[in-house]
Amino acid sequence: MEGERDNASMTYLVALAFLAILASLGTALFFMMKDGRQGQPKTSHMARALAFRVGFSVLLFICLLIAWKLGYIQPTGIPSGA
C-alpha cells in the first residue's frame, strides 16, 4: 500500500512539473508575440519565462534522480531483441 501511494505522488509530481514547463513555454510564446508591437519597447518577460522553463526542467530531472536513488521509481529498461 505504501509503494502505491509513493508511485501516485511521483506521478502527480511529474505531471505537475510537465504542466509548469508547458505553461512557461506558453507564457514565453505570448510575450514573444506581444512585446515590441506598435513601437513599444521590448521587455525581458520572454527570457524570464524561458529561464523558468529551464529551471523547471532541471528541477524535474533532479527530482527523478532522487526518486530513483530512494527507490520510489524503478527503471524498466528497453528490452533487447536478442
mmCIF file as gemmi writes it, N, C-alpha and C atoms, coordinates in Angstrom:
data_model
loop_
_atom_site.group_PDB
_atom_site.id
_atom_site.type_symbol
_atom_site.label_atom_id
_atom_site.label_alt_id
_atom_site.label_comp_id
_atom_site.label_asym_id
_atom_site.label_entity_id
_atom_site.label_seq_id
_atom_site.pdbx_PDB_ins_code
_atom_site.Cartn_x
_atom_site.Cartn_y
_atom_site.Cartn_z
_atom_site.occupancy
_atom_site.B_iso_or_equiv
_atom_site.pdbx_formal_charge
_atom_site.auth_seq_id
_atom_site.auth_asym_id
_atom_site.pdbx_PDB_model_num
ATOM 1 N N . MET Axp A 1 ? 0.825 -1.196 0 1 0 ? 1 A 1
ATOM 2 C CA . MET Axp A 1 ? 0 0 0 1 0 ? 1 A 1
ATOM 3 C C . MET Axp A 1 ? 0.869 1.258 0 1 0 ? 1 A 1
ATOM 4 N N . GLU Axp A 2 ? 1.958 1.217 0.748 1 0 ? 2 A 1
ATOM 5 C CA . GLU Axp A 2 ? 2.862 2.369 0.835 1 0 ? 2 A 1
ATOM 6 C C . GLU Axp A 2 ? 3.504 2.668 -0.52 1 0 ? 2 A 1
ATOM 7 N N . GLY Axp A 3 ? 3.917 1.62 -1.242 1 0 ? 3 A 1
ATOM 8 C CA . GLY Axp A 3 ? 4.553 1.802 -2.54 1 0 ? 3 A 1
ATOM 9 C C . GLY Axp A 3 ? 3.614 2.4 -3.566 1 0 ? 3 A 1
ATOM 10 N N . GLU Axp A 4 ? 2.34 2.003 -3.506 1 0 ? 4 A 1
ATOM 11 C CA . GLU Axp A 4 ? 1.365 2.548 -4.445 1 0 ? 4 A 1
ATOM 12 C C . GLU Axp A 4 ? 1.157 4.034 -4.208 1 0 ? 4 A 1
ATOM 13 N N . ARG Axp A 5 ? 1.169 4.45 -2.935 1 0 ? 5 A 1
ATOM 14 C CA . ARG Axp A 5 ? 0.984 5.867 -2.632 1 0 ? 5 A 1
ATOM 15 C C . ARG Axp A 5 ? 2.187 6.67 -3.101 1 0 ? 5 A 1
ATOM 16 N N . ASP Axp A 6 ? 3.397 6.106 -2.971 1 0 ? 6 A 1
ATOM 17 C CA . ASP Axp A 6 ? 4.599 6.782 -3.441 1 0 ? 6 A 1
ATOM 18 C C . ASP Axp A 6 ? 4.583 6.931 -4.96 1 0 ? 6 A 1
ATOM 19 N N . ASN Axp A 7 ? 4.154 5.869 -5.654 1 0 ? 7 A 1
ATOM 20 C CA . ASN Axp A 7 ? 4.076 5.939 -7.112 1 0 ? 7 A 1
ATOM 21 C C . ASN Axp A 7 ? 3.05 6.976 -7.559 1 0 ? 7 A 1
ATOM 22 N N . ALA Axp A 8 ? 1.936 7.052 -6.865 1 0 ? 8 A 1
ATOM 23 C CA . ALA Axp A 8 ? 0.912 8.033 -7.227 1 0 ? 8 A 1
ATOM 24 C C . ALA Axp A 8 ? 1.421 9.448 -6.991 1 0 ? 8 A 1
ATOM 25 N N . SER Axp A 9 ? 2.123 9.663 -5.885 1 0 ? 9 A 1
ATOM 26 C CA . SER Axp A 9 ? 2.636 11.006 -5.617 1 0 ? 9 A 1
ATOM 27 C C . SER Axp A 9 ? 3.724 11.391 -6.62 1 0 ? 9 A 1
ATOM 28 N N . MET Axp A 10 ? 4.538 10.423 -7.053 1 0 ? 10 A 1
ATOM 29 C CA . MET Axp A 10 ? 5.545 10.718 -8.078 1 0 ? 10 A 1
ATOM 30 C C . MET Axp A 10 ? 4.882 11.031 -9.41 1 0 ? 10 A 1
ATOM 31 N N . THR Axp A 11 ? 3.81 10.33 -9.718 1 0 ? 11 A 1
ATOM 32 C CA . THR Axp A 11 ? 3.083 10.601 -10.953 1 0 ? 11 A 1
ATOM 33 C C . THR Axp A 11 ? 2.523 12.015 -10.941 1 0 ? 11 A 1
ATOM 34 N N . TYR Axp A 12 ? 1.953 12.417 -9.816 1 0 ? 12 A 1
ATOM 35 C CA . TYR Axp A 12 ? 1.42 13.783 -9.705 1 0 ? 12 A 1
ATOM 36 C C . TYR Axp A 12 ? 2.538 14.82 -9.779 1 0 ? 12 A 1
ATOM 37 N N . LEU Axp A 13 ? 3.677 14.531 -9.161 1 0 ? 13 A 1
ATOM 38 C CA . LEU Axp A 13 ? 4.804 15.466 -9.196 1 0 ? 13 A 1
ATOM 39 C C . LEU Axp A 13 ? 5.319 15.649 -10.615 1 0 ? 13 A 1
ATOM 40 N N . VAL Axp A 14 ? 5.473 14.553 -11.344 1 0 ? 14 A 1
ATOM 41 C CA . VAL Axp A 14 ? 5.964 14.633 -12.723 1 0 ? 14 A 1
ATOM 42 C C . VAL Axp A 14 ? 4.941 15.354 -13.604 1 0 ? 14 A 1
ATOM 43 N N . ALA Axp A 15 ? 3.655 15.026 -13.44 1 0 ? 15 A 1
ATOM 44 C CA . ALA Axp A 15 ? 2.619 15.695 -14.228 1 0 ? 15 A 1
ATOM 45 C C . ALA Axp A 15 ? 2.582 17.19 -13.935 1 0 ? 15 A 1
ATOM 46 N N . LEU Axp A 16 ? 2.711 17.558 -12.672 1 0 ? 16 A 1
ATOM 47 C CA . LEU Axp A 16 ? 2.732 18.974 -12.305 1 0 ? 16 A 1
ATOM 48 C C . LEU Axp A 16 ? 3.943 19.682 -12.906 1 0 ? 16 A 1
ATOM 49 N N . ALA Axp A 17 ? 5.095 19.023 -12.892 1 0 ? 17 A 1
ATOM 50 C CA . ALA Axp A 17 ? 6.296 19.622 -13.479 1 0 ? 17 A 1
ATOM 51 C C . ALA Axp A 17 ? 6.122 19.824 -14.983 1 0 ? 17 A 1
ATOM 52 N N . PHE Axp A 18 ? 5.552 18.823 -15.673 1 0 ? 18 A 1
ATOM 53 C CA . PHE Axp A 18 ? 5.317 18.985 -17.106 1 0 ? 18 A 1
ATOM 54 C C . PHE Axp A 18 ? 4.335 20.113 -17.387 1 0 ? 18 A 1
ATOM 55 N N . LEU Axp A 19 ? 3.307 20.242 -16.578 1 0 ? 19 A 1
ATOM 56 C CA . LEU Axp A 19 ? 2.368 21.346 -16.76 1 0 ? 19 A 1
ATOM 57 C C . LEU Axp A 19 ? 3.046 22.696 -16.544 1 0 ? 19 A 1
ATOM 58 N N . ALA Axp A 20 ? 3.933 22.777 -15.546 1 0 ? 20 A 1
ATOM 59 C CA . ALA Axp A 20 ? 4.667 24.023 -15.305 1 0 ? 20 A 1
ATOM 60 C C . ALA Axp A 20 ? 5.579 24.353 -16.488 1 0 ? 20 A 1
ATOM 61 N N . ILE Axp A 21 ? 6.217 23.336 -17.052 1 0 ? 21 A 1
ATOM 62 C CA . ILE Axp A 21 ? 7.089 23.546 -18.211 1 0 ? 21 A 1
ATOM 63 C C . ILE Axp A 21 ? 6.267 24.04 -19.405 1 0 ? 21 A 1
ATOM 64 N N . LEU Axp A 22 ? 5.131 23.401 -19.65 1 0 ? 22 A 1
ATOM 65 C CA . LEU Axp A 22 ? 4.277 23.828 -20.768 1 0 ? 22 A 1
ATOM 66 C C . LEU Axp A 22 ? 3.707 25.229 -20.549 1 0 ? 22 A 1
ATOM 67 N N . ALA Axp A 23 ? 3.325 25.54 -19.315 1 0 ? 23 A 1
ATOM 68 C CA . ALA Axp A 23 ? 2.809 26.881 -19.017 1 0 ? 23 A 1
ATOM 69 C C . ALA Axp A 23 ? 3.889 27.931 -19.246 1 0 ? 23 A 1
ATOM 70 N N . SER Axp A 24 ? 5.107 27.608 -18.878 1 0 ? 24 A 1
ATOM 71 C CA . SER Axp A 24 ? 6.21 28.545 -19.086 1 0 ? 24 A 1
ATOM 72 C C . SER Axp A 24 ? 6.474 28.756 -20.574 1 0 ? 24 A 1
ATOM 73 N N . LEU Axp A 25 ? 6.393 27.683 -21.344 1 0 ? 25 A 1
ATOM 74 C CA . LEU Axp A 25 ? 6.561 27.825 -22.798 1 0 ? 25 A 1
ATOM 75 C C . LEU Axp A 25 ? 5.432 28.655 -23.403 1 0 ? 25 A 1
ATOM 76 N N . GLY Axp A 26 ? 4.22 28.443 -22.933 1 0 ? 26 A 1
ATOM 77 C CA . GLY Axp A 26 ? 3.098 29.234 -23.419 1 0 ? 26 A 1
ATOM 78 C C . GLY Axp A 26 ? 3.242 30.706 -23.073 1 0 ? 26 A 1
ATOM 79 N N . THR Axp A 27 ? 3.731 30.978 -21.865 1 0 ? 27 A 1
ATOM 80 C CA . THR Axp A 27 ? 3.96 32.364 -21.457 1 0 ? 27 A 1
ATOM 81 C C . THR Axp A 27 ? 5.03 33.018 -22.327 1 0 ? 27 A 1
ATOM 82 N N . ALA Axp A 28 ? 6.086 32.276 -22.614 1 0 ? 28 A 1
ATOM 83 C CA . ALA Axp A 28 ? 7.145 32.816 -23.479 1 0 ? 28 A 1
ATOM 84 C C . ALA Axp A 28 ? 6.603 33.106 -24.872 1 0 ? 28 A 1
ATOM 85 N N . LEU Axp A 29 ? 5.764 32.218 -25.386 1 0 ? 29 A 1
ATOM 86 C CA . LEU Axp A 29 ? 5.169 32.454 -26.701 1 0 ? 29 A 1
ATOM 87 C C . LEU Axp A 29 ? 4.292 33.698 -26.687 1 0 ? 29 A 1
ATOM 88 N N . PHE Axp A 30 ? 3.509 33.851 -25.629 1 0 ? 30 A 1
ATOM 89 C CA . PHE Axp A 30 ? 2.641 35.025 -25.517 1 0 ? 30 A 1
ATOM 90 C C . PHE Axp A 30 ? 3.463 36.311 -25.548 1 0 ? 30 A 1
ATOM 91 N N . PHE Axp A 31 ? 4.534 36.363 -24.744 1 0 ? 31 A 1
ATOM 92 C CA . PHE Axp A 31 ? 5.337 37.584 -24.697 1 0 ? 31 A 1
ATOM 93 C C . PHE Axp A 31 ? 6.137 37.781 -25.976 1 0 ? 31 A 1
ATOM 94 N N . MET Axp A 32 ? 6.509 36.686 -26.657 1 0 ? 32 A 1
ATOM 95 C CA . MET Axp A 32 ? 7.214 36.828 -27.926 1 0 ? 32 A 1
ATOM 96 C C . MET Axp A 32 ? 6.301 37.487 -28.951 1 0 ? 32 A 1
ATOM 97 N N . MET Axp A 33 ? 5.028 37.114 -28.935 1 0 ? 33 A 1
ATOM 98 C CA . MET Axp A 33 ? 4.086 37.679 -29.896 1 0 ? 33 A 1
ATOM 99 C C . MET Axp A 33 ? 3.657 39.101 -29.51 1 0 ? 33 A 1
ATOM 100 N N . LYS Axp A 34 ? 3.636 39.409 -28.211 1 0 ? 34 A 1
ATOM 101 C CA . LYS Axp A 34 ? 3.1 40.684 -27.733 1 0 ? 34 A 1
ATOM 102 C C . LYS Axp A 34 ? 4.147 41.802 -27.697 1 0 ? 34 A 1
ATOM 103 N N . ASP Axp A 35 ? 5.337 41.5 -27.203 1 0 ? 35 A 1
ATOM 104 C CA . ASP Axp A 35 ? 6.346 42.549 -26.986 1 0 ? 35 A 1
ATOM 105 C C . ASP Axp A 35 ? 6.865 43.115 -28.303 1 0 ? 35 A 1
ATOM 106 N N . GLY Axp A 36 ? 7.14 44.401 -28.293 1 0 ? 36 A 1
ATOM 107 C CA . GLY Axp A 36 ? 7.74 45.074 -29.428 1 0 ? 36 A 1
ATOM 108 C C . GLY Axp A 36 ? 6.76 45.5 -30.501 1 0 ? 36 A 1
ATOM 109 N N . ARG Axp A 37 ? 5.484 45.335 -30.261 1 0 ? 37 A 1
ATOM 110 C CA . ARG Axp A 37 ? 4.485 45.748 -31.251 1 0 ? 37 A 1
ATOM 111 C C . ARG Axp A 37 ? 4.143 47.223 -31.085 1 0 ? 37 A 1
ATOM 112 N N . GLN Axp A 38 ? 3.784 47.845 -32.157 1 0 ? 38 A 1
ATOM 113 C CA . GLN Axp A 38 ? 3.305 49.227 -32.189 1 0 ? 38 A 1
ATOM 114 C C . GLN Axp A 38 ? 4.275 50.194 -31.516 1 0 ? 38 A 1
ATOM 115 N N . GLY Axp A 39 ? 5.552 49.974 -31.752 1 0 ? 39 A 1
ATOM 116 C CA . GLY Axp A 39 ? 6.561 50.899 -31.258 1 0 ? 39 A 1
ATOM 117 C C . GLY Axp A 39 ? 6.868 50.785 -29.782 1 0 ? 39 A 1
ATOM 118 N N . GLN Axp A 40 ? 6.291 49.819 -29.094 1 0 ? 40 A 1
ATOM 119 C CA . GLN Axp A 40 ? 6.579 49.651 -27.67 1 0 ? 40 A 1
ATOM 120 C C . GLN Axp A 40 ? 7.953 49.004 -27.496 1 0 ? 40 A 1
ATOM 121 N N . PRO Axp A 41 ? 8.648 49.356 -26.44 1 0 ? 41 A 1
ATOM 122 C CA . PRO Axp A 41 ? 9.95 48.714 -26.209 1 0 ? 41 A 1
ATOM 123 C C . PRO Axp A 41 ? 9.764 47.254 -25.809 1 0 ? 41 A 1
ATOM 124 N N . LYS Axp A 42 ? 10.742 46.432 -26.193 1 0 ? 42 A 1
ATOM 125 C CA . LYS Axp A 42 ? 10.697 45.016 -25.812 1 0 ? 42 A 1
ATOM 126 C C . LYS Axp A 42 ? 11.051 44.872 -24.344 1 0 ? 42 A 1
ATOM 127 N N . THR Axp A 43 ? 10.436 43.896 -23.708 1 0 ? 43 A 1
ATOM 128 C CA . THR Axp A 43 ? 10.714 43.628 -22.304 1 0 ? 43 A 1
ATOM 129 C C . THR Axp A 43 ? 11.435 42.279 -22.192 1 0 ? 43 A 1
ATOM 130 N N . SER Axp A 44 ? 11.844 41.944 -20.993 1 0 ? 44 A 1
ATOM 131 C CA . SER Axp A 44 ? 12.568 40.691 -20.777 1 0 ? 44 A 1
ATOM 132 C C . SER Axp A 44 ? 11.643 39.582 -20.273 1 0 ? 44 A 1
ATOM 133 N N . HIS Axp A 45 ? 10.34 39.739 -20.456 1 0 ? 45 A 1
ATOM 134 C CA . HIS Axp A 45 ? 9.398 38.735 -19.968 1 0 ? 45 A 1
ATOM 135 C C . HIS Axp A 45 ? 9.606 37.379 -20.637 1 0 ? 45 A 1
ATOM 136 N N . MET Axp A 46 ? 9.875 37.372 -21.955 1 0 ? 46 A 1
ATOM 137 C CA . MET Axp A 46 ? 10.056 36.116 -22.661 1 0 ? 46 A 1
ATOM 138 C C . MET Axp A 46 ? 11.296 35.39 -22.16 1 0 ? 46 A 1
ATOM 139 N N . ALA Axp A 47 ? 12.387 36.106 -21.987 1 0 ? 47 A 1
ATOM 140 C CA . ALA Axp A 47 ? 13.614 35.482 -21.499 1 0 ? 47 A 1
ATOM 141 C C . ALA Axp A 47 ? 13.419 34.932 -20.091 1 0 ? 47 A 1
ATOM 142 N N . ARG Axp A 48 ? 12.677 35.645 -19.267 1 0 ? 48 A 1
ATOM 143 C CA . ARG Axp A 48 ? 12.415 35.178 -17.903 1 0 ? 48 A 1
ATOM 144 C C . ARG Axp A 48 ? 11.57 33.908 -17.921 1 0 ? 48 A 1
ATOM 145 N N . ALA Axp A 49 ? 10.566 33.862 -18.798 1 0 ? 49 A 1
ATOM 146 C CA . ALA Axp A 49 ? 9.717 32.669 -18.903 1 0 ? 49 A 1
ATOM 147 C C . ALA Axp A 49 ? 10.528 31.466 -19.384 1 0 ? 49 A 1
ATOM 148 N N . LEU Axp A 50 ? 11.421 31.675 -20.338 1 0 ? 50 A 1
ATOM 149 C CA . LEU Axp A 50 ? 12.262 30.575 -20.809 1 0 ? 50 A 1
ATOM 150 C C . LEU Axp A 50 ? 13.26 30.144 -19.741 1 0 ? 50 A 1
ATOM 151 N N . ALA Axp A 51 ? 13.743 31.082 -18.936 1 0 ? 51 A 1
ATOM 152 C CA . ALA Axp A 51 ? 14.641 30.715 -17.828 1 0 ? 51 A 1
ATOM 153 C C . ALA Axp A 51 ? 13.895 29.872 -16.792 1 0 ? 51 A 1
ATOM 154 N N . PHE Axp A 52 ? 12.639 30.212 -16.529 1 0 ? 52 A 1
ATOM 155 C CA . PHE Axp A 52 ? 11.832 29.388 -15.624 1 0 ? 52 A 1
ATOM 156 C C . PHE Axp A 52 ? 11.638 27.985 -16.196 1 0 ? 52 A 1
ATOM 157 N N . ARG Axp A 53 ? 11.453 27.896 -17.517 1 0 ? 53 A 1
ATOM 158 C CA . ARG Axp A 53 ? 11.284 26.585 -18.143 1 0 ? 53 A 1
ATOM 159 C C . ARG Axp A 53 ? 12.524 25.73 -17.946 1 0 ? 53 A 1
ATOM 160 N N . VAL Axp A 54 ? 13.68 26.322 -18.128 1 0 ? 54 A 1
ATOM 161 C CA . VAL Axp A 54 ? 14.924 25.583 -17.919 1 0 ? 54 A 1
ATOM 162 C C . VAL Axp A 54 ? 15.039 25.164 -16.452 1 0 ? 54 A 1
ATOM 163 N N . GLY Axp A 55 ? 14.678 26.059 -15.56 1 0 ? 55 A 1
ATOM 164 C CA . GLY Axp A 55 ? 14.718 25.733 -14.135 1 0 ? 55 A 1
ATOM 165 C C . GLY Axp A 55 ? 13.774 24.603 -13.776 1 0 ? 55 A 1
ATOM 166 N N . PHE Axp A 56 ? 12.546 24.626 -14.332 1 0 ? 56 A 1
ATOM 167 C CA . PHE Axp A 56 ? 11.589 23.551 -14.077 1 0 ? 56 A 1
ATOM 168 C C . PHE Axp A 56 ? 12.098 22.222 -14.632 1 0 ? 56 A 1
ATOM 169 N N . SER Axp A 57 ? 12.729 22.257 -15.798 1 0 ? 57 A 1
ATOM 170 C CA . SER Axp A 57 ? 13.258 21.034 -16.398 1 0 ? 57 A 1
ATOM 171 C C . SER Axp A 57 ? 14.383 20.441 -15.563 1 0 ? 57 A 1
ATOM 172 N N . VAL Axp A 58 ? 15.27 21.291 -15.092 1 0 ? 58 A 1
ATOM 173 C CA . VAL Axp A 58 ? 16.369 20.82 -14.24 1 0 ? 58 A 1
ATOM 174 C C . VAL Axp A 58 ? 15.816 20.275 -12.923 1 0 ? 58 A 1
ATOM 175 N N . LEU Axp A 59 ? 14.847 20.966 -12.345 1 0 ? 59 A 1
ATOM 176 C CA . LEU Axp A 59 ? 14.235 20.502 -11.105 1 0 ? 59 A 1
ATOM 177 C C . LEU Axp A 59 ? 13.56 19.146 -11.298 1 0 ? 59 A 1
ATOM 178 N N . LEU Axp A 60 ? 12.858 18.955 -12.411 1 0 ? 60 A 1
ATOM 179 C CA . LEU Axp A 60 ? 12.23 17.672 -12.698 1 0 ? 60 A 1
ATOM 180 C C . LEU Axp A 60 ? 13.273 16.573 -12.817 1 0 ? 60 A 1
ATOM 181 N N . PHE Axp A 61 ? 14.373 16.842 -13.508 1 0 ? 61 A 1
ATOM 182 C CA . PHE Axp A 61 ? 15.435 15.855 -13.668 1 0 ? 61 A 1
ATOM 183 C C . PHE Axp A 61 ? 16.046 15.477 -12.322 1 0 ? 61 A 1
ATOM 184 N N . ILE Axp A 62 ? 16.303 16.465 -11.475 1 0 ? 62 A 1
ATOM 185 C CA . ILE Axp A 62 ? 16.874 16.2 -10.155 1 0 ? 62 A 1
ATOM 186 C C . ILE Axp A 62 ? 15.894 15.401 -9.295 1 0 ? 62 A 1
ATOM 187 N N . CYS Axp A 63 ? 14.618 15.756 -9.348 1 0 ? 63 A 1
ATOM 188 C CA . CYS Axp A 63 ? 13.615 15.009 -8.581 1 0 ? 63 A 1
ATOM 189 C C . CYS Axp A 63 ? 13.526 13.559 -9.047 1 0 ? 63 A 1
ATOM 190 N N . LEU Axp A 64 ? 13.615 13.327 -10.353 1 0 ? 64 A 1
ATOM 191 C CA . LEU Axp A 64 ? 13.591 11.963 -10.858 1 0 ? 64 A 1
ATOM 192 C C . LEU Axp A 64 ? 14.819 11.178 -10.406 1 0 ? 64 A 1
ATOM 193 N N . LEU Axp A 65 ? 15.98 11.811 -10.402 1 0 ? 65 A 1
ATOM 194 C CA . LEU Axp A 65 ? 17.185 11.139 -9.922 1 0 ? 65 A 1
ATOM 195 C C . LEU Axp A 65 ? 17.079 10.791 -8.438 1 0 ? 65 A 1
ATOM 196 N N . ILE Axp A 66 ? 16.572 11.713 -7.65 1 0 ? 66 A 1
ATOM 197 C CA . ILE Axp A 66 ? 16.411 11.461 -6.209 1 0 ? 66 A 1
ATOM 198 C C . ILE Axp A 66 ? 15.399 10.347 -5.977 1 0 ? 66 A 1
ATOM 199 N N . ALA Axp A 67 ? 14.29 10.368 -6.719 1 0 ? 67 A 1
ATOM 200 C CA . ALA Axp A 67 ? 13.283 9.325 -6.568 1 0 ? 67 A 1
ATOM 201 C C . ALA Axp A 67 ? 13.848 7.96 -6.941 1 0 ? 67 A 1
ATOM 202 N N . TRP Axp A 68 ? 14.695 7.92 -7.957 1 0 ? 68 A 1
ATOM 203 C CA . TRP Axp A 68 ? 15.315 6.656 -8.349 1 0 ? 68 A 1
ATOM 204 C C . TRP Axp A 68 ? 16.275 6.165 -7.269 1 0 ? 68 A 1
ATOM 205 N N . LYS Axp A 69 ? 17.081 7.084 -6.735 1 0 ? 69 A 1
ATOM 206 C CA . LYS Axp A 69 ? 18.035 6.711 -5.687 1 0 ? 69 A 1
ATOM 207 C C . LYS Axp A 69 ? 17.329 6.235 -4.416 1 0 ? 69 A 1
ATOM 208 N N . LEU Axp A 70 ? 16.184 6.834 -4.081 1 0 ? 70 A 1
ATOM 209 C CA . LEU Axp A 70 ? 15.447 6.444 -2.886 1 0 ? 70 A 1
ATOM 210 C C . LEU Axp A 70 ? 14.562 5.217 -3.114 1 0 ? 70 A 1
ATOM 211 N N . GLY Axp A 71 ? 14.46 4.769 -4.36 1 0 ? 71 A 1
ATOM 212 C CA . GLY Axp A 71 ? 13.692 3.572 -4.66 1 0 ? 71 A 1
ATOM 213 C C . GLY Axp A 71 ? 12.221 3.818 -4.933 1 0 ? 71 A 1
ATOM 214 N N . TYR Axp A 72 ? 11.815 5.074 -5.094 1 0 ? 72 A 1
ATOM 215 C CA . TYR Axp A 72 ? 10.417 5.363 -5.378 1 0 ? 72 A 1
ATOM 216 C C . TYR Axp A 72 ? 10.031 4.936 -6.787 1 0 ? 72 A 1
ATOM 217 N N . ILE Axp A 73 ? 10.979 5.011 -7.721 1 0 ? 73 A 1
ATOM 218 C CA . ILE Axp A 73 ? 10.738 4.576 -9.089 1 0 ? 73 A 1
ATOM 219 C C . ILE Axp A 73 ? 11.825 3.599 -9.484 1 0 ? 73 A 1
ATOM 220 N N . GLN Axp A 74 ? 11.511 2.696 -10.388 1 0 ? 74 A 1
ATOM 221 C CA . GLN Axp A 74 ? 12.462 1.694 -10.846 1 0 ? 74 A 1
ATOM 222 C C . GLN Axp A 74 ? 12.591 1.786 -12.357 1 0 ? 74 A 1
ATOM 223 N N . PRO Axp A 75 ? 13.817 1.768 -12.874 1 0 ? 75 A 1
ATOM 224 C CA . PRO Axp A 75 ? 13.968 1.764 -14.335 1 0 ? 75 A 1
ATOM 225 C C . PRO Axp A 75 ? 13.547 0.418 -14.9 1 0 ? 75 A 1
ATOM 226 N N . THR Axp A 76 ? 12.891 0.433 -16.034 1 0 ? 76 A 1
ATOM 227 C CA . THR Axp A 76 ? 12.465 -0.809 -16.659 1 0 ? 76 A 1
ATOM 228 C C . THR Axp A 76 ? 13.374 -1.205 -17.801 1 0 ? 76 A 1
ATOM 229 N N . GLY Axp A 77 ? 14.046 -0.229 -18.386 1 0 ? 77 A 1
ATOM 230 C CA . GLY Axp A 77 ? 14.961 -0.529 -19.489 1 0 ? 77 A 1
ATOM 231 C C . GLY Axp A 77 ? 14.227 -0.83 -20.772 1 0 ? 77 A 1
ATOM 232 N N . ILE Axp A 78 ? 15.001 -0.94 -21.839 1 0 ? 78 A 1
ATOM 233 C CA . ILE Axp A 78 ? 14.461 -1.281 -23.14 1 0 ? 78 A 1
ATOM 234 C C . ILE Axp A 78 ? 14.834 -2.734 -23.401 1 0 ? 78 A 1
ATOM 235 N N . PRO Axp A 79 ? 13.848 -3.591 -23.671 1 0 ? 79 A 1
ATOM 236 C CA . PRO Axp A 79 ? 14.18 -5 -23.888 1 0 ? 79 A 1
ATOM 237 C C . PRO Axp A 79 ? 15.016 -5.182 -25.143 1 0 ? 79 A 1
ATOM 238 N N . SER Axp A 80 ? 16.034 -6.006 -25.044 1 0 ? 80 A 1
ATOM 239 C CA . SER Axp A 80 ? 16.874 -6.269 -26.211 1 0 ? 80 A 1
ATOM 240 C C . SER Axp A 80 ? 16.194 -7.301 -27.095 1 0 ? 80 A 1
ATOM 241 N N . GLY Axp A 81 ? 16.388 -7.17 -28.362 1 0 ? 81 A 1
ATOM 242 C CA . GLY Axp A 81 ? 15.74 -8.071 -29.322 1 0 ? 81 A 1
ATOM 243 C C . GLY Axp A 81 ? 16.455 -9.407 -29.444 1 0 ? 81 A 1
ATOM 244 N N . ALA Axp A 82 ? 17.535 -9.611 -28.732 1 0 ? 82 A 1
ATOM 245 C CA . ALA Axp A 82 ? 18.31 -10.854 -28.889 1 0 ? 82 A 1
ATOM 246 C C . ALA Axp A 82 ? 17.742 -11.963 -28.132 1 0 ? 82 A 1
